[in-house]
Amino acid sequence: MDHVADISVAPERARLDERLSGRIIAVANQKGGVGKTTTAINLATALAAVGMRVLILDLDPQGNASTGLGIKPETRPPGSYGLIHGVPLGETVRKTEIPNLDLVPSTVELAGAEYELAQISRPQYLLKTALRSEIDSGSLEATRAPYDYILIDCPPALGMLTINALAAADSLLVPLQCEFFALEGLSQLLSIYERVRSSFNSVLQIQGVVLTMYDKRNNLSEQVAEDVRNHLGEKVYDTVIPRNVRVSEAPSFGRPVLLYDLHCAGAQAYAHLASEMLKREGVRVS
């Protein structure tokens, strides 16, 4: 990862403003196949590469983020399912091969969580309670410093798990595929965002929208990008993630594309995305 030169920082490590430390970002889109998990994994890897302490919380029952980071199924429990049911965060965290990047894996039990949560009083706040109590009390293990960023990889649905993520998060990051129905799906997600913000989490903001699977040879990709930028303005990141076969291959090897093939277009795009995000938040980068 020494070659991730697109993001170079002040000596030693990048530092967030103290007000941003422990920042929780929900990575969500109710439509599957838009690059949501790929964005969570590779954005987290790029942030970790410049010294940010990052945790990915895999809240998707499919467990793709856990697989994509090479975490074997037998080592995953208690995972995010255990976390929302009261297991301390430190007992759910697993180290990855990437320095500064940890993971709370998904487990098979998470598949039944939607039904279980519907039977609980105030189920929207289970994840928020679990995460905030750890961060605010400083009760993480002595060997594990608090995280600069916690990225929650949400399931591709607007159910109770996603609501939990939005209720716990400081902001929402939306990977948006450059395709015909993109704006329709985005409006549904933003409607849920507004409802969560008014009912469960008044501080929730839109971190940004990331255009994914962009094909410069396809006029439709350009038209979708233009429409989204006209609709949301500066909330849309300048960086776009191109369609790239190396990005698609990387998860089968249990590695982020930044480790699988650093020099491919997809890896470089995620490095630039991390740089752009840090610049927007005032972290000194070159």
C-alpha positions in Angstrom: 0.0 0.0 0.0 3.0 2.3 0.0 2.2 2.9 -3.6 -1.1 4.6 -3.0 0.5 7.9 -3.8 -2.7 9.7 -4.8 -3.3 10.4 -1.1 -0.3 11.7 0.7 -0.7 13.3 4.1 1.2 15.2 6.8 3.9 13.3 8.5 3.0 10.2 10.6 -0.7 10.0 9.8 -3.8 11.9 8.7 -5.7 13.4 11.6 -9.3 14.2 11.8 -10.6 17.2 13.7 -11.6 16.0 17.2 -15.2 16.8 16.3 -15.1 14.2 13.5 -13.3 11.5 15.5 -15.3 8.3 15.5 -17.3 9.5 12.6 -20.0 6.9 11.5 -20.9 6.7 7.8 -23.7 4.5 6.5 -23.0 3.2 3.0 -26.5 2.5 1.7 -28.5 1.9 -1.5 -31.6 -0.2 -1.5 -30.8 -1.5 -5.0 -28.3 -4.4 -5.2 -25.4 -4.5 -7.6 -24.6 -0.8 -7.5 -21.1 -1.2 -6.0 -22.1 -0.5 -2.4 -19.9 -3.1 -0.7 -17.1 -2.5 -3.1 -17.2 1.2 -2.3 -17.2 0.5 1.5 -14.3 -1.9 1.3 -12.1 0.1 -1.0 -12.9 3.5 0.5 -12.0 2.1 3.9 -8.8 0.6 2.5 -7.7 3.9 1.0 -8.5 5.8 4.2 -6.5 3.2 6.2 -3.6 3.5 3.7 -3.1 7.1 4.8 -3.1 6.3 8.5 -6.8 6.7 9.4 -8.1 4.1 11.9 -11.1 2.6 10.1 -13.7 0.0 11.1 -16.1 -1.6 8.6 -19.3 -2.9 10.1 -20.8 -5.5 7.8 -24.6 -5.2 8.4 -25.5 -7.0 5.2 -26.7 -10.6 5.8 -25.0 -11.6 2.5 -21.7 -10.9 4.2 -19.9 -9.7 1.1 -17.7 -7.2 2.9 -16.6 -10.0 5.2 -15.8 -12.2 2.3 -14.2 -9.4 0.3 -11.8 -8.8 3.2 -10.8 -12.5 3.5 -12.5 -13.2 6.8 -13.4 -16.9 7.0 -17.0 -17.8 8.1 -15.9 -19.9 11.1 -14.1 -16.9 12.6 -16.9 -14.3 12.1 -19.2 -14.9 15.2 -20.5 -13.1 17.1 -20.3 -10.4 14.4 -22.7 -7.6 13.8 -25.6 -9.8 14.9 -24.0 -10.2 18.3 -23.2 -6.4 18.5 -26.8 -5.4 18.1 -27.8 -7.9 20.7 -25.4 -6.5 23.4 -22.0 -8.2 22.8 -19.3 -5.6 23.4 -17.8 -4.1 20.3 -14.3 -5.3 21.2 -15.5 -8.9 21.1 -16.9 -8.6 17.6 -14.0 -6.9 15.9 -11.7 -8.9 13.6 -8.4 -7.7 12.2 -7.9 -7.7 8.5 -4.6 -8.0 6.6 -4.7 -4.2 6.0 -3.0 -2.1 8.7 -5.5 0.3 10.4 -8.5 -1.5 9.0 -10.7 -3.7 11.2 -14.0 -5.4 10.5 -17.2 -6.4 12.4 -18.2 -9.4 10.2 -21.7 -10.5 9.1 -22.9 -13.9 10.3 -25.7 -16.2 9.1 -27.8 -15.2 12.1 -28.2 -11.7 10.7 -30.5 -13.1 8.0 -33.3 -13.5 10.6 -32.6 -10.1 12.3 -35.2 -8.2 10.4 -38.0 -10.4 11.8 -36.4 -10.4 15.3 -36.1 -6.6 15.4 -39.7 -6.2 14.5 -40.6 -7.8 17.8 -38.5 -5.5 19.9 -39.5 -2.2 21.5 -37.6 0.8 19.9 -35.5 -1.5 17.6 -34.2 1.5 15.6 -31.7 2.4 18.2 -30.0 -1.0 18.9 -26.9 -0.3 16.8 -26.7 3.3 17.9 -26.7 2.2 21.5 -24.0 -0.4 20.8 -21.7 1.9 18.9 -22.1 5.2 20.8 -21.7 3.6 24.3 -18.3 2.2 23.2 -17.1 5.4 21.5 -18.3 7.8 24.1 -17.1 5.8 27.1 -13.7 5.0 25.6 -14.3 1.4 26.6 -12.6 -0.2 23.6 -9.8 -2.6 24.5 -6.7 -0.8 25.6 -4.9 -2.2 22.6 -7.5 -0.9 20.2 -7.7 2.9 19.9 -11.0 4.5 18.9 -11.6 4.7 15.2 -11.5 7.8 13.0 -14.1 6.3 10.7 -16.7 3.6 11.0 -18.3 2.6 7.7 -21.5 0.6 7.9 -22.1 -1.6 4.9 -25.9 -1.8 4.8 -28.1 -4.5 3.2 -29.6 -3.7 -0.2 -33.0 -3.0 1.3 -34.8 -0.3 3.3 -35.6 -2.5 6.2 -34.9 -2.4 9.9 -31.2 -3.1 9.6 -30.7 -0.1 7.3 -32.9 2.0 9.6 -30.6 1.0 12.5 -27.5 2.1 10.4 -29.1 5.5 9.6 -30.2 6.0 13.1 -26.6 5.4 14.3 -24.8 7.3 11.6 -23.5 10.8 11.3 -23.9 10.7 7.6 -25.1 8.8 4.6 -22.9 7.8 1.6 -24.8 6.6 -1.5 -23.1 4.6 -4.2 -25.2 5.2 -7.3 -24.9 3.1 -10.5 -24.9 5.1 -13.7 -28.0 3.5 -15.2 -31.5 4.5 -16.3 -33.4 3.9 -13.0 -30.7 5.5 -10.8 -32.6 8.6 -9.9 -35.8 6.7 -9.1 -34.0 4.6 -6.6 -32.2 7.6 -5.2 -35.4 9.5 -4.5 -36.8 6.5 -2.5 -33.6 6.3 -0.4 -33.6 10.1 0.2 -37.3 9.9 1.3 -36.3 7.3 3.9 -33.3 9.5 4.9 -35.7 12.4 5.5 -38.0 10.2 7.6 -35.1 8.9 9.7 -33.7 12.3 10.2 -37.0 13.7 11.4 -37.9 10.8 13.6 -34.7 9.0 14.9 -31.6 11.0 14.1 -31.7 14.7 13.7 -27.9 15.1 13.1 -27.9 12.7 10.1 -26.4 14.4 7.0 -25.7 13.4 3.4 -22.0 12.6 3.2 -22.3 12.4 -0.6 -23.2 10.5 -3.7 -20.6 8.4 -5.5 -21.3 7.6 -9.1 -20.2 4.0 -9.8 -19.9 1.7 -12.8 -19.3 4.7 -15.1 -18.6 3.8 -18.7 -17.3 6.8 -20.6 -18.1 5.0 -23.9 -21.8 4.9 -23.0 -23.8 8.1 -23.5 -26.3 6.9 -20.8 -23.6 7.0 -18.1 -22.9 10.6 -19.0 -26.6 11.5 -19.0 -27.2 9.9 -15.6 -24.2 11.7 -14.1 -25.4 15.0 -15.5 -28.9 14.4 -14.1 -27.7 13.4 -10.6 -25.4 16.5 -10.5 -28.2 18.8 -11.5 -30.4 17.3 -8.8 -28.0 17.2 -5.9 -25.2 19.6 -6.9 -22.2 19.6 -4.6 -23.4 16.5 -2.8 -22.2 14.4 -5.7 -18.5 13.7 -5.6 -16.3 14.7 -8.5 -14.6 11.3 -8.5 -16.5 8.7 -10.5 -15.8 4.9 -10.2 -15.4 3.4 -13.7 -16.5 -0.1 -14.8 -13.4 -2.1 -14.3 -12.9 -5.9 -14.5 -10.2 -5.8 -11.8 -12.6 -4.3 -9.3 -15.0 -7.2 -10.1 -12.3 -9.8 -9.7 -10.8 -8.7 -6.4 -13.5 -10.0 -4.0 -13.0 -13.6 -5.2 -9.5 -13.3 -3.9 -10.6 -11.9 -0.5 -8.8 -8.6 -1.2 -9.8 -5.0 -1.9 -8.9 -3.9 -5.4 -6.3 -1.5 -3.9 -4.3 -4.6 -2.9 -5.3 -6.8 -5.8 -4.2 -4.4 -8.5 -3.3 -1.0 -7.2 -2.6 0.5 -10.7 -5.9 -0.4 -12.3 -8.4 2.4 -13.0 -10.8 1.2 -10.3 -8.2 1.2 -7.6 -6.9 4.6 -8.5 -10.5 6.0 -8.6 -11.1 4.8 -5.0 -7.8 6.4 -3.9 -9.0 9.7 -5.4 -12.4 9.3 -3.8 -10.8 9.0 -0.4 -8.6 12.0 -1.1 -11.6 14.0 -2.1 -13.6 13.0 0.9 -10.8 13.9 3.3 -10.3 17.3 1.6 -14.0 18.0 2.0 -13.6 17.3 5.7 -10.6 19.5 6.1 -7.9 16.7 6.5 -4.6 17.9 5.1 -3.8 15.9 2.0 -1.7 16.7 -1.1 
